[in-house]
Amino acid sequence: RDAQESRGLGDVYKRQVLNLRIMKIKTLALIAFFGFVFIDTLGIILPNTIDRQITTYFPIPILLLVFVLFTKLSRPLHVIALIFTFLGVCFFSTNLDKQQRIGLLFYSCGIIIYIYNILRVQNVFNLNSVIKYALVFILVLLIPTLFYLNHIDKNLFYPIVFYINGVGFLFYVSILSYVNSKTKFNRALLTSGILLALSTIFAGHNLFMGKSSLTGMLNIVTFLLAHFYMSRYAIFQLQTDKEIVESK
């Protein structure tokens, strides 16, 4: 009996040590993510010091690592969405129209998966909410499109319109989700939707109205934080699901 208790205590101690190590890795990965967000943003105003052709490619893979550490691959669709987003970064960062079209397609695929993940687990479409917030959705969708319409490169027009529709619909769904249930994970979702809509506006300004350091920096920060909060949403949701199962 004493030997069994010793082994049991040993197993508990080993699990505690392992959990502590995993927690340290999670913390370091989060610090690395925000560190590269800062460095990549700084590269806008210090192009001779910081090479954004390198720093641009680090934040999303690190965020993917953070998400996997927190969820242990129990949300594979979100992992796929982040991979699509990273591929979008890789292709859209070039100056070639064909590559940028492919990048926009990957971005859009990531957004579609996000939307599917939201609709799969949330009952957000009651008639009152749909009508009440439809105008917000239309404004978010149409204003940037109309504002940049005459400036959009014709080779990128359809991919950009498709992406804007996806972002607008995600923003719409995030509002409906939060209004119907003001939980911490829906708050993270709403934050992500707002940031993604803002990043689209800043990116459009940079692409079609002339680049500026301010809009460039705001684009990077809002884009990366949008995906960070979307990942937080998925993690919070997973934790809530586990709590519900354990309480039964």
Disulfide bonds with the S-S distance in Angstrom:
none
